[in-house]
Amino acid sequence: MKKLRKIIHVDMDAYFASVEQLDDPSLRNKPVAVGSSDSRGVVAAASYEARKFGVRSAMSSKIAKKLCPNLIFAPARFERYKELSNIIKNIYFSYTDLVETLSLDEAFLDVTKNKKGMISASIIAKQIRSEIYKKTGLTSSAGISINKLIAKIASDYNKPNGQKTIPPENVSEFMDNLDVRKIHGIGEVTAQKMYKIGIFKGIDLKNKGETFLIEKFGKSGGYFFKSSQGLNYSPVTPFREAKSLGNEQTFSENISSELFLIEKINFISNKLSKRLIKNKIAGKTITLKIKYSNFIVETRSKTLPYFISEKSMIIKFSEELLYQSKLKESVRLIGITISNLNSKEKNKLKNKKINYQLKIEF
């Protein structure tokens, strides 16, 4: 039998937008979107007041304004977001060293053994959320359970400013009644495909069986089957190596000629090269991302037999990818990503095995 763990998933509530409302009282209780308000802009984050109108992150600003005419746009201030995020992370580390930060506003904590010697993970989560509010003025939500999969799902249940615990004895019932769309990795397209074959909840995935799911969804079918039973053995990993590094740029006007895109490639390559060199990272795979005026995204990749980080090399191979085939439409955004990094060779971390008690109190 696998050893049970006490995992907390903490998710800050509408983080970027909440920071803007915190620092500017005139924005409180109003629909706020972090990002650019121009017709080419994209929403980076939306307050809960804006979400009521259907405004979501990654949505174009033009569509967001149609949905919510009174939407207030605030420019992103990443240095401020990082500043508060560091305060929040220090709170996490005061409880456990097993903290896996997913982003500035989200993290997993393994508190099976914790620095406070506390038994209840639910009480720990409540205490952490209270400390975050006292030190930053921001609210957060948490999910508490036996693994990362269930804890992450649970943190969405009582948002904002709430938490939900799924103790070991309730895992099976919880997953049986769970809408498949709430399982990480099942997007809207996959969910619709599942609905058509009679799969609506976790119990339906379980009853279909692993063989059937693999036939219908490939390798992901095995993951869906295990997830339906709440099975996930992924440990909380304190240090997460970057898998890629990239930069992109949205243009004020669509560009329809490869010749004019070369100038943009030079600019992006320069920024990307500086980041790679600063972090002492290089990569073998270069990917060119092209977003057309109709919002269709195309990626073109090339894997090299050696690592690169220099601006000249990034430009050279990005240009090759650009001319690999003709543009289908005018272009609104272009991006360059370097992956297959050498960070693994540089930073091989030894994972310590931790023995957990089987008896868990939530």
N, C-alpha and C positions, 0 to 999 in steps of 0.2 A: 504494500500500500504506500502511495506517495505521502510524504510528510506534508501536513497542512501548514499554511502560512497565514499571516495577518497582513494584508495589503491594503493600503489606502491610496486612492486616486484623488488628488486635489486639483480642482479646475477653477481658476479665477472667473468671476462672473463678468462676461462682456468686457474683458480686461482693458483693451486700448480705449474703448469708448468710456468705460468707467473712470479711467485715469483722467480723461479730458473733463468729465463731469466733476470729478473731485477737485481738480485744479481751477476750474472755472465754474463757480456756483451758478452763473446765469444759464448754464447748459443743463442743470439738473432737472429731472422729470420731463425732459424734452427729447424728441427724436434726434439722435446724433449719429453721424457716420464719420469714421476716420478715413481720410483719403482726399483725393482731389475732386472738386465739384465740376470741373470742366467736362465737356462731352466725351473726352477721351479717357477720363478718370475711371478708377476702379475702387470699390468699397473694400477697405482693409478690415474693418470691424464695424459692427452696428450695436447701438444701445438697445436695451429691451423695449424701450418706447418705440424705436424704429422697427424692430422686428415684428411688432404687432401689425405693421403695414406690409409685411413680406420682404422687407429689406434684409439682405444677407451679405456676408463677406464674399468676396470674389465677384460680386455683381457689378455690372457697369454702372457708373454714376448716373448716366442718362436714364436707365431703367429705374434706378432707385428713386430718382426725383419724380418720376411719373407715378410710382407707387405711393410716395409720401411727399406731396408738394411742400410741406413745411420742414422738410429734412434740413438739418444744420450740418454742414461739413466742417470738420476740424482737421488741419494738417497733421500728419503722423509725426510724433516726437519720440523716436526710438531710444534716444539716450535717457529720456525720462522713464520710459517703460523698463529699460534695463536697470536703472537705479532702484526702482521699487521692486523689481524682480529679485535683485540681489538681497534686499531686506527679507523678502519672503523665503528665499532659499536658506538664509541663515537660520530662520525659524525651523525649517525642516531638519537641518543638520543638528539642531539642538536636541532633537529626539532620536535620530538615527543617522548613521553614515550611509545606509543603503537608500539613496535617493537617486532616482532616474528622472532627470528633467527632460521633458519632451519638447518644451518650448518655453518662452518667457512666462507663460501663464498656466502651465500644466506640468504635473509631476506625479510619479509613483513613489510611494514610500513603503518599505518593508519594515514593519514595527514588531515583528515576531519577538525579536529581542531588541529592546530599546534602552536608551540612555537614562530614561526616567524610572525604569523598572515597573512600568504600568502594565496591568494585565489586559484591560479592555481597549481594543483598537478603536472602538466607537467613541470612547471618552477622549482618547488621544486626538482623534480627528476633530472633535468638537473644541478641544483646547487649542489645537493648531489654528483653526478658523477664527477663534476668538483673539488669539495673539496677532494674526494677520490684520484683523480689523483695528485692533488697538494701535498697531505700529504704522499702518498705512492708510486707514480709513476706507479700505476696500473690502467688499464681501467676496466670499468664495463658497464653493460647494464641494462635497466629498462623497465618494463611494467607498464602502468598506466590505471586503470579502476575502475569500481564500486564495484568489489569484488576480492577476492583472486584467484578464478578460472581463470578469464579473464586476470588479471594482470600477472599471471605466464605464461600463454600462450603468451601474448603480448611481454614479455621480451625476447623471443627467436627470434623475427622477424628481428630485426636489429642488431644482434650480428655480430662481436664484436664492442664494443664502440658505442652503439646506443641506442635508446629508441623508444617505440611506445605507443601511447595513443589511447584507445578505449573509447570514450565518451559515455554517456548513450544512445544517439540517434542512435549510430552506432552498438550497441551490437547485435541486432537481425540480421542485415546483416552480421556482422563479423562471428557470430556463424553458420549461415546458410551455409556460404561458406568455413567453416573450415574442413580440412581433419580430419576424426575421430581419426587418429593416434596421433593428437596433443592434444587430450583431456586426461588429467591425469587419469591413471587407464586403458587405452586401450592400451595394448601391441601389439606386432606383431601378436601373435596367435589370440587374440580377433579381431584384425583388419581384418585379413584374413577371419575369420568366418563371419564378417560383410560384407565384400566385396562379399562373395558368395551368400548372400541373398539381394544384391542390396543396401547396406548401405555404402556410400562413404564419405558423408559430413554430417555436423550437421543437415541440413534440412532433410536429409533422416532419421535420428534418430527421428526427430520431427514428420515427416509424418507417421512413423511406429506406433507411439503411445506407451504409457507407458505399457499397458497390453501386447502387442506383445513383447516388449523388455524384460519384466520380464519373459515371457514364454521361451524366447530364452536364456537369460543370468542370470536368477535368480534375486536375490535382486539387483545385480549390474545394471540390466536393468532400475530400477527406477532412479538410479544415472545418468545413461547415458541420460535418457530422460530429466531430469532437467538440466543437463549440456548443452545439445543441445540448450537450451533456455537461457543459460548464467545465470542460477539461482544458487546462492551459498550464504548462509547466515552465513557462518562460520566467527566469528569475529577474528581480529588479537589478538592473545593471547600472552601477554608479557612474561609470564613464562610457559614454556612447560616442564612438568614433564617427566623424562625418563621412558619409558615403559619397558625397559630391559637393562641389562648390561652383556657384554660378552667378551670373549677372544678366539682367535683361532690361530693355528700355521700350516704353510705349511712346510712339511718335505723335506729335501734335497734328500731323497730317499723314494720310496714308501714302506709302511709297510703292511705286509700281515698277521701278527699275532696279536691277541688281547693282548697277553702277553706283546709285545713290545709297544703297545699303552697305557698300564697302566702307564708307565713312563711319557709319554706325558701328560696324563690326570692329573697326580700329578703336573707337572710343570704349566699347564694352570690353574688348580684349585687354586694353590698358588697365582698366579697373580690376578686372579679374586676375590678371597677372600680379598686380600689386598685392591682392588678398592672398594668393597662393604663396608668393614669396615671403610675405609677412608671417604666414603660418607655417612656413617651411614644408609646404605640401606640393606634390606634383601628381599628375594622373596620366593614365594611358588612353582613356576614352574621352573623346570630345563630342559633344552633342550640340547641334544648332536647332534652336526652337524658332519656328515661324508661326505667328498668329496672323491670319488673314483678316481682311476687313469684314468678312462674314462670320468671324469668330471661330472658324475651323482652325485647329492647331495641327501643325505638321512638325515632326522631328526627324532629323537626319544625323546619324552617328557614324563615327569611325574609331576603331580601336588600333592603337599603334603598338609597335614592339618595344617601345621605350617610354619613359615618363617625360612629361613636358610641363613647364610652368612659365616659360618665357613668352613675352608679348608677341614676338615675331613668329613663333611657332603656332601660337593660338590663332593669330591672324591668318597664317598660311593655310591651316587645315580648315578653319571656318570658311574661308573663301572657296576652298575646294568643295565643301559641303553645299555652299550657296549655289554654286554653278553645277551641282550634281544633276539637277533637273530644273525645268522652267517653273517660274512662279505661277500659281494657279489663279491668284487674285492679287489685288494690291495688298500691301502689308501694313498692319497697325502696330505690331510688336515683334521684336527679335531678341533672342537670348542665347547665351553660350554657357554650357555647363561642362566642367571637367570632373570625371568620375574614375572609378577603378584606381583609387588613390594609393599612394605609397605609405599612407599613415599606418597601415597594418604592419609593414616591415619595421616602422620606427617605434610604434607603441604597442607591442604585444603585452597585454595585461594578463597577469595570472589571476584567474578567478578562484577565490577561496571557497571551499565547500563548507556550507553551514548546516549543522544538524538542528532540526526543529523538533519541538515537542509535539506529539500527536494531539494532546488535549488542548483545545483552543477555547478561550472565552471571548465572545464578541459583545 
